[in-house]
């Protein structure tokens, strides 16, 4: 999460040397935390894709199916997620994603990285307030 996010921001800075585009930076920030947010949601319970999208949208992290499906596949192929089929009374069986043991360990590492990043930003903001 961290290095890719920083590279994306650096790329935007270099590419757009006339000035930063706030919407592009915000989009890159959202992409950078999307995996983390999905893992956090699945830590508590197995969820169907529509449920994941709904919860992300409730949290104001707008995601469409075209973005989510490849990400879920990548997380599954990395061993961080597994899925199980559950029969539905309203149509075909549904694929419910859940965190694997490896995913739980990875999530813990992301949580530590997120805390370090928050601490860094808090520290920098306080330095600026003192000056």
C-alpha atoms as one frame of an Amber mdcrd trajectory, in Angstrom:
protein
   0.000   0.000   0.000   2.556   2.594   1.114   5.220   2.629  -1.586   2.770
   2.334  -4.482   0.742   5.195  -3.036   3.790   7.433  -2.666   4.953   6.599
  -6.208   1.511   7.497  -7.548   1.576  10.857  -5.783   5.144  11.525  -6.962
   4.137  10.634 -10.526   1.233  13.067 -10.385   3.518  15.808  -9.097   6.022
  15.261 -11.894   3.436  14.769 -14.642   1.448  17.843 -13.740   4.205  20.356
 -13.135   1.834  23.270 -13.855   0.056  22.554 -10.588  -1.465  19.659  -8.743
  -4.900  18.401  -9.688  -6.674  17.786  -6.387  -9.138  15.311  -7.865  -6.316
  13.157  -9.254  -4.536  13.136  -5.903  -7.752  12.289  -4.057  -8.411   9.464
  -6.508  -4.918   8.059  -5.969  -5.340   8.280  -2.203  -8.637   6.362  -2.390
  -7.061   3.683  -4.588  -4.195   3.401  -2.138  -6.459   2.584   0.794  -9.090
   0.515  -0.993  -7.388  -2.850  -0.363  -6.951  -1.965   3.290 -10.632  -1.010
   3.624 -11.793  -4.230   1.960  -9.647  -6.330   4.275 -11.002  -4.408   7.279
 -14.586  -5.134   6.198 -13.880  -8.826   5.676 -12.087  -9.146   9.003 -15.435
  -9.069  10.798 -17.499 -11.287   8.492 -17.720 -12.884   5.064 -19.467 -10.583
   2.593 -21.075 -10.741  -0.826 -19.674  -8.325  -3.424 -22.774  -6.097  -3.335
 -22.479  -5.881   0.457 -18.836  -4.798   0.161 -19.758  -2.086  -2.353 -22.652
  -0.879  -0.201 -20.500  -0.628   2.927 -17.724   1.192   1.083 -20.281   3.624
  -0.354 -21.802   4.152   3.107 -18.306   5.107   4.248 -18.166   7.535   1.282
 -15.539   5.507  -0.554 -17.257   5.220  -3.926 -16.445   1.991  -5.738 -18.025
   0.353  -8.768 -18.156  -3.366  -9.550 -15.660  -2.932 -12.391 -13.088  -1.772
  -9.856 -13.952  -4.235  -7.111 -14.004  -7.555  -8.981 -10.391  -7.390 -10.256
  -9.225  -6.275  -6.819 -11.026  -9.153  -5.077  -9.533 -11.584  -7.601  -6.043
 -10.200  -7.006  -6.463 -10.449  -3.213  -7.755 -14.017  -3.580  -4.889 -15.018
  -5.890  -2.457 -13.561  -3.339  -3.905 -15.844  -0.674  -5.360 -12.993   1.378
  -8.996 -13.880   0.641 -10.993 -17.021   0.060 -14.581 -17.391  -1.036 -17.450
 -19.779  -0.599 -20.643 -20.192  -2.569 -23.914 -19.678  -0.692 -27.304 -20.576
  -2.136 -29.635 -17.618  -2.586 -33.414 -17.552  -2.414 -33.403 -14.690  -4.918
 -31.416 -16.155  -7.800 -28.114 -17.913  -8.430 -25.670 -18.811  -5.646 -23.635
 -15.918  -4.256 -19.888 -15.788  -3.763 -19.012 -14.656  -0.230 -15.462 -13.451
   0.377 -13.666 -13.944   3.664 -10.258 -13.162   5.082  -7.755 -16.028   5.206
  -5.251 -16.530   8.005  -2.581 -15.036   5.717  -4.958 -12.135   5.020  -5.382
 -11.511   8.749  -1.597 -11.334   9.186  -1.294  -9.026   6.180  -4.095  -6.833
   7.545  -2.253  -6.503  10.853   0.832  -5.301   8.960  -1.299  -2.782   7.050
  -2.815  -1.569  10.315   0.675  -0.965  11.694   1.679   0.880   8.512  -1.497
   2.953   8.633  -0.812   3.912  12.259   2.763   4.917  11.405   1.516   7.029
   8.505  -1.123   8.690  10.701   1.498   9.406  13.357   3.802  10.927  10.748
   1.080  13.177   9.341  -0.010  14.221  12.838   3.593  15.050  13.717   4.132
  17.102  10.564   0.864  18.991  11.051   1.838  19.841  14.633   5.278  21.036
  13.560   3.627  23.412  11.100   1.240  24.692  13.771   4.147  25.469  16.111
   6.015  27.533  13.516
